Amino acid sequence: MTELTCFKAYDIRGEIGENIDEGIAYRIGRAVAQHLAAKSVVIGFDARETSPAFAQAAARGAMDAGADVFDIGMAGTEEMYWAVTEFGACAGIAVTASHNPINYNGIKIVKSGSRPLDDAADFQVIKALAESQDWGVVGRTGQTQDVADKARVKYVDRVLGFVDVATLAPLKIVINSGNGAAGPTVDAIIDRLAVQGALIEFIRVHHSPDSTFPNGIPNPLLSENHAATADVVAREGADMGVAFDGDFDRCFFFDGAGRFVPGEYVVGLLASIFLDKEAGGKIVHDPRVIWNTQDIVESKGGTAVQSKTGHAFIKQTMRAQCAIYGGEMSAHHYFRDFAYCDSGMIPWLLVAELLSKSGRSLADWVRDRFAAFPSSGEANFRVKDAGTAIDRVLDAYRTEAVLLDETDGVSLAFADWRFNLRRSNTEPLVRLNVESKGRAETLAAHVSAIADLLGGTRA
């Protein structure tokens, strides 16, 4: 039995023809349906060249395991999430490699209620089944039902339900879909907004899905990719810009001057929006950069709850706490009323509503937060031994710290600054984030000092 190396710490992804192909997609689809005793499975795919064939293979596997397949066609991962809940399906599969290189593909899976897989009880069992191909006896072969149009209508209904469309002002918004899967879904949302009387002007950039990714892999988190959106915002005099990754479960913001708004400040902004909508609510955040979010939540009378980084952990914590919203600095945003799942469309709609109601610009909303709680941004360091490197940093700083937190990696807090160090699950990398209280000029020095202790090279 050969190990399937496309199964990673959190998801399934691999190099096409090397450790993932149609045969493996079939085995995964069948293993998902068999393990979950699924009567129905939602399947969608992103804009990559191999994704339709991989989705068809996964569908054959699910049907051979006795499950019916709800085919939603090319769609965002979040459209798969909502379809699982909307259609009461037993599982969902999205064939996507998001922002990975063009020669990669992958699969994201949820179970009934759009819940994430448990690692030991689900993910590892599916992996073992796909490896062994120990298929059970099946009484019937499932059938496929094309629900793409219906699923998109229901999805648009849901995401627009987060805002009062009647309050939207005649904004100008740049949308960069990165030639990924977002374009058709954005069009469906824009069409519905127009029918409901919204006068927003949209400027579409790299809009059509294109498996060759002529403008590069859609990964707006990388600074070298910012200009594709920022320059258009500045040229067009837009109120804001929004850019998506390949399966649009993440969105990235640019203010009216084209300045990139880091994810940790978007988490705080969305937390504020939700606490205005639902006083006293709970907000879940990851442990990497926290002070801005915690300050906003406290000032709004809410409760901030820290969770380990990663979608499964955030969703689990949100469900346990009945939190209204959860966010990660990596631009994943989760919503209680969206089956506790992440969405890249809901955030920009909420920010558009905020700008419309307040009459303030996005820059106005975040400028003071940048100054109050400056952040270094995440720096990655390639080291020989992550554990030893982190220990050197802890030995140097532990005695000065006022708080040590090991929720995810290790965080040390001091009177006016704080850092978080996490090791990568898949590479010999250590990830560093530094934040401070109103002392932006000190960030570079703190990063440099910790980098010297870590050793290695900046990745």
C-alpha positions in Angstrom: 0.0 0.0 0.0 1.5 3.3 -1.1 1.1 6.4 1.1 -0.8 9.3 -0.4 1.5 12.2 0.2 -1.0 14.7 -1.0 -2.6 14.5 2.5 -1.1 17.4 4.4 -1.5 18.7 7.9 -4.7 20.6 7.2 -5.9 19.7 3.7 -5.1 17.7 0.5 -2.8 19.3 -2.1 -0.1 18.0 -4.3 1.8 18.3 -7.6 -0.2 17.2 -10.6 1.1 13.8 -11.9 3.4 13.4 -9.0 1.3 12.9 -5.9 -2.2 13.8 -7.1 -4.1 12.8 -10.2 -7.6 11.7 -11.4 -7.2 8.3 -9.9 -6.3 9.7 -6.5 -9.3 12.1 -6.8 -11.5 9.1 -7.4 -10.2 7.3 -4.4 -10.7 10.3 -2.2 -14.2 10.9 -3.4 -15.1 7.3 -2.7 -13.4 7.3 0.7 -15.2 10.4 1.7 -18.6 9.0 0.8 -17.9 5.6 2.4 -16.5 6.9 5.6 -19.3 9.4 6.1 -22.0 6.9 4.9 -23.0 9.7 2.7 -26.3 9.7 0.8 -25.4 12.9 -1.0 -22.2 14.9 -1.7 -21.8 18.4 -3.0 -18.9 18.8 -5.5 -17.5 21.9 -7.0 -14.2 23.0 -8.5 -12.0 26.0 -9.2 -10.6 27.5 -12.4 -7.5 25.3 -12.7 -7.1 23.2 -15.9 -7.3 19.9 -14.2 -10.0 20.8 -11.7 -13.1 19.8 -13.8 -11.6 16.3 -14.5 -10.6 15.9 -10.9 -14.1 16.8 -9.8 -15.6 14.3 -12.2 -13.3 11.6 -10.8 -14.2 12.4 -7.2 -17.9 12.4 -8.2 -17.5 8.9 -9.8 -15.9 7.7 -6.6 -18.7 9.1 -4.4 -21.3 7.6 -6.7 -19.6 4.2 -6.7 -19.8 4.4 -2.9 -23.6 4.8 -3.2 -23.9 8.6 -2.8 -25.8 11.0 -5.1 -23.7 14.0 -6.2 -25.0 17.6 -6.2 -22.8 19.2 -9.0 -22.3 22.9 -8.5 -19.7 23.3 -11.3 -17.1 26.0 -11.1 -17.6 27.7 -7.7 -15.8 29.1 -4.8 -15.0 26.8 -1.8 -17.5 28.9 0.2 -20.2 28.1 -2.3 -19.6 24.4 -1.7 -19.8 25.1 2.1 -23.2 26.8 1.8 -24.6 24.2 -0.7 -23.9 21.5 1.8 -26.0 23.3 4.4 -28.6 24.5 1.9 -29.2 21.1 0.4 -28.8 19.1 3.6 -25.9 17.1 2.0 -23.8 14.6 4.0 -20.5 16.0 2.7 -18.9 18.5 0.4 -15.8 18.4 -1.8 -14.1 21.4 -3.5 -11.4 20.7 -5.9 -9.0 23.6 -5.5 -5.4 24.5 -5.0 -6.3 28.1 -4.1 -3.0 30.1 -4.3 -0.6 27.2 -4.9 1.6 27.1 -8.0 0.0 26.3 -11.4 1.2 22.7 -11.4 -0.7 21.9 -8.2 -4.2 20.9 -7.3 -6.0 19.9 -4.1 -9.2 19.0 -2.4 -11.1 20.6 0.5 -13.7 18.5 2.4 -16.5 19.1 4.9 -19.1 16.9 6.4 -22.8 17.5 7.1 -23.7 20.9 8.4 -20.6 22.2 6.6 -18.5 21.1 9.6 -14.8 20.6 9.2 -13.4 17.1 9.4 -12.0 15.9 12.7 -8.3 15.0 12.1 -8.2 11.6 13.8 -11.8 10.5 13.4 -12.3 11.7 9.8 -9.3 13.0 7.9 -6.9 10.2 8.8 -9.6 7.6 8.3 -10.4 8.9 4.8 -6.6 8.9 4.0 -6.3 5.3 5.1 -9.3 4.2 3.1 -8.1 6.0 0.0 -4.7 4.3 0.4 -6.0 0.8 1.1 -9.0 1.0 -1.3 -10.8 -1.3 1.0 -14.1 -0.5 -0.5 -17.3 -1.7 1.2 -20.2 -3.5 -0.4 -22.5 -1.0 -2.2 -26.2 -1.6 -2.9 -26.6 1.1 -5.5 -24.6 3.5 -7.7 -25.4 7.1 -7.0 -26.6 9.7 -9.6 -25.5 13.2 -10.5 -27.8 16.2 -10.3 -26.7 19.5 -11.8 -27.7 22.1 -9.1 -25.2 24.8 -10.2 -27.7 27.5 -11.0 -29.9 26.8 -8.0 -26.9 26.7 -5.6 -25.6 30.0 -6.8 -29.0 31.7 -6.3 -29.2 30.4 -2.8 -25.7 31.4 -2.1 -26.2 35.0 -3.3 -29.4 35.1 -1.2 -27.3 34.2 1.9 -24.4 36.5 1.4 -26.6 39.5 0.6 -28.6 38.7 3.7 -25.7 40.1 5.7 -26.3 43.6 4.6 -29.1 46.1 4.1 -28.8 46.7 0.3 -31.1 49.7 0.5 -28.4 51.5 2.6 -25.6 51.1 0.1 -24.3 54.4 -1.3 -23.1 54.9 -4.9 -19.6 53.7 -4.2 -16.9 52.8 -6.7 -15.2 49.5 -6.0 -12.4 47.7 -7.8 -12.7 43.9 -7.8 -9.7 41.8 -8.8 -10.7 38.2 -9.3 -7.1 37.1 -10.3 -8.5 35.0 -13.2 -9.6 32.5 -10.6 -13.1 31.3 -9.8 -14.4 34.5 -8.3 -15.5 36.3 -11.5 -18.8 34.6 -12.3 -19.9 34.7 -8.6 -19.0 38.4 -8.4 -21.2 38.9 -11.5 -24.1 37.1 -9.9 -23.8 39.3 -6.8 -23.5 42.5 -8.8 -26.5 41.6 -10.9 -28.6 41.0 -7.8 -27.4 44.3 -6.3 -28.5 46.1 -9.4 -31.9 44.5 -9.4 -32.3 45.6 -5.8 -31.4 49.2 -6.7 -27.8 49.5 -5.5 -25.9 52.1 -7.5 -22.4 50.8 -6.8 -20.0 51.1 -9.7 -17.7 48.1 -10.1 -14.4 48.1 -11.9 -13.4 44.5 -12.8 -9.8 43.5 -13.0 -8.4 40.1 -14.2 -12.0 39.1 -14.1 -12.5 36.1 -16.3 -11.5 32.6 -15.1 -8.4 31.5 -17.0 -6.6 28.2 -16.2 -3.3 29.7 -17.6 -3.3 32.5 -15.0 -1.9 35.0 -17.4 -1.5 37.6 -14.6 0.1 35.2 -12.2 -1.3 32.9 -9.5 -4.0 34.8 -7.5 -2.3 35.3 -4.2 -3.0 38.9 -3.1 -1.2 38.5 0.2 2.1 38.8 -1.6 3.3 42.4 -1.7 4.5 42.0 -5.3 0.8 41.3 -6.3 -0.6 44.4 -4.6 -0.1 46.8 -7.5 -2.5 45.0 -9.8 -5.3 46.2 -7.5 -3.8 49.2 -5.9 -2.9 51.0 -9.1 -6.4 50.7 -10.5 -7.9 52.0 -7.2 -5.7 55.0 -7.3 -6.2 55.6 -11.1 -10.0 55.3 -10.9 -10.5 57.2 -7.7 -12.3 54.2 -6.2 -13.5 54.0 -2.6 -11.8 50.7 -2.1 -10.3 47.7 -3.8 -10.9 44.0 -3.1 -8.7 41.1 -4.4 -9.4 37.4 -4.1 -7.3 34.3 -4.1 -8.1 31.4 -6.4 -11.1 29.9 -4.7 -12.1 33.3 -3.1 -12.4 32.0 0.4 -10.1 34.9 1.3 -10.4 38.6 0.3 -7.9 41.4 0.7 -8.6 45.1 1.0 -7.1 48.3 -0.4 -8.2 51.7 0.8 -9.1 54.6 -1.5 -5.4 55.6 -1.9 -4.6 52.0 -2.9 -2.9 51.2 0.4 -3.1 47.5 1.4 -5.0 46.9 4.6 -3.3 44.1 6.6 -5.6 41.2 7.7 -5.3 41.8 11.4 -6.9 45.3 11.0 -9.7 43.8 8.9 -10.4 41.4 11.7 -10.8 44.3 14.1 -13.0 46.2 11.6 -15.3 43.3 11.0 -15.5 42.6 14.8 -16.6 46.2 15.3 -19.3 45.9 12.6 -20.7 42.7 14.2 -20.7 44.1 17.7 -22.7 47.1 16.5 -25.2 44.6 15.0 -25.3 42.3 18.0 -24.2 43.9 21.3 -22.2 41.7 23.7 -21.3 39.1 21.1 -18.3 36.8 21.1 -15.5 37.3 18.6 -12.9 34.6 17.9 -9.4 35.5 16.7 -6.1 33.7 16.1 -3.1 34.2 18.4 -0.6 35.8 16.0 -1.6 39.5 16.2 -4.2 40.2 18.8 -4.0 43.6 20.5 -6.0 45.7 18.0 -8.8 43.1 17.9 -8.9 42.7 21.6 -9.0 46.5 22.2 -11.9 47.0 19.7 -13.9 44.1 21.1 -13.4 45.3 24.7 -14.4 48.9 23.8 -17.6 47.6 22.1 -18.6 45.4 25.1 -18.0 42.1 23.4 -15.9 39.1 24.4 -12.7 38.2 22.6 -11.9 34.5 22.4 -8.5 33.3 21.3 -8.2 30.1 19.2 -5.4 28.2 17.6 -4.7 29.2 14.0 -6.5 27.2 11.3 -10.0 26.8 9.9 -10.8 23.6 11.8 -9.8 25.2 15.2 -11.5 28.5 14.5 -14.7 26.9 13.5 -14.7 24.5 16.5 -14.1 27.4 18.9 -16.8 29.5 17.3 -19.4 26.7 17.5 -18.5 26.0 21.1 -18.8 29.7 22.0 -21.6 30.5 19.6 -19.4 33.3 18.4 -20.9 35.7 15.8 -17.7 36.2 13.9 -14.1 34.8 13.8 -11.1 36.1 11.9 -7.5 35.3 11.1 -4.9 37.8 10.0 -4.3 35.6 6.9 -7.7 37.0 5.6 -9.9 34.0 6.5 -13.2 35.4 8.0 -15.8 33.1 9.5 -19.5 33.8 10.2 -21.9 32.1 12.5 -24.8 32.8 10.1 -22.9 31.2 7.2 -22.7 27.8 8.8 -19.7 29.0 10.8 -17.7 28.9 7.6 -15.3 31.3 5.9 -16.3 33.6 3.1 -14.4 36.0 0.9 -17.6 37.7 -0.4 -19.3 38.6 2.9 -16.4 40.8 4.2 -16.4 43.3 1.3 -20.2 43.6 1.4 -20.1 44.4 5.1 -17.3 47.0 4.6 -19.3 48.6 1.7 -22.3 48.8 4.0 -20.1 50.4 6.7 -18.7 53.0 4.4 -22.2 53.8 3.1 -23.8 54.2 6.5 -20.9 56.1 8.1 -19.9 58.4 5.3 -16.3 57.7 6.3 -13.6 56.2 4.1 -11.9 52.9 4.7 -8.7 54.8 5.3 -10.5 56.8 8.0 -11.7 53.6 9.7 -8.2 52.0 9.9 -5.8 54.9 10.1 -6.0 55.3 13.9 -5.8 51.5 14.4 -2.5 51.4 12.4 -1.1 54.1 14.8 -2.5 52.6 18.0 -1.3 49.0 17.4 1.3 48.9 14.6 2.2 45.4 13.3 5.3 44.1 11.5 3.5 41.7 9.2 4.5 38.1 9.1 8.1 37.2 8.5 9.3 33.7 7.6 12.7 32.3 8.4 14.2 29.1 7.0 16.1 27.4 9.8 17.9 24.1 10.3 16.0 23.2 13.4 12.8 25.1 14.3 12.6 23.9 17.9 16.2 24.8 18.7 15.9 28.2 17.0 12.7 29.0 18.9 14.3 28.0 22.2 17.2 30.4 21.6 14.6 33.3 21.3 12.8 32.1 24.4 16.0 31.9 26.4 16.8 35.5 25.5 13.4 37.0 26.2 11.5 34.8 28.7 12.7 36.5 31.9 11.6 40.0 30.6 8.1 38.8 29.5 5.0 39.6 31.5 3.0 36.9 29.7 3.7 33.7 27.9 1.0 32.0 25.8 1.3 28.7 24.0 -2.1 28.6 22.3 -0.4 28.3 19.0 3.4 28.3 18.8 4.6 30.6 21.5 3.8 34.2 22.3 5.6 36.5 24.7 4.1 39.8 25.7 6.0 42.8 27.3 4.8 46.2 28.5 4.5 47.8 25.1 5.2 45.0 22.5 4.6 41.4 21.8 5.7 38.6 19.5 4.4 35.3 18.3 6.6 32.5 16.8 5.1 29.5 15.1 6.8 26.7 13.2 5.4 25.5 9.9 3.8 22.1 9.8 5.1 21.4 6.3 8.5 23.2 5.9 11.5 24.0 8.1 10.2 27.5 8.6 9.6 29.7 11.6 6.9 32.4 11.3 7.3 35.6 13.3 4.8 38.4 14.0 5.6 41.4 16.2 3.1 44.1 17.4 3.4 47.1 19.7 1.3 49.7 21.4 1.8 52.9 19.5 5.5 52.5 18.8 5.9 51.6 15.1 9.5 52.8 15.1 10.5 49.9 17.3 9.1 47.1 15.2 12.0 46.7 12.8 14.5 46.5 15.7 12.5 43.8 17.4 12.2 41.8 14.2 15.9 42.1 13.5 16.9 41.1 17.0 14.7 38.0 16.9 15.9 37.2 13.4 19.5 37.2 14.6 18.6 34.7 17.4 16.7 32.4 15.0 19.5 32.3 12.5 18.9 30.9 9.1 17.7 33.0 6.2 14.6 35.0 5.5 12.2 33.1 3.3 
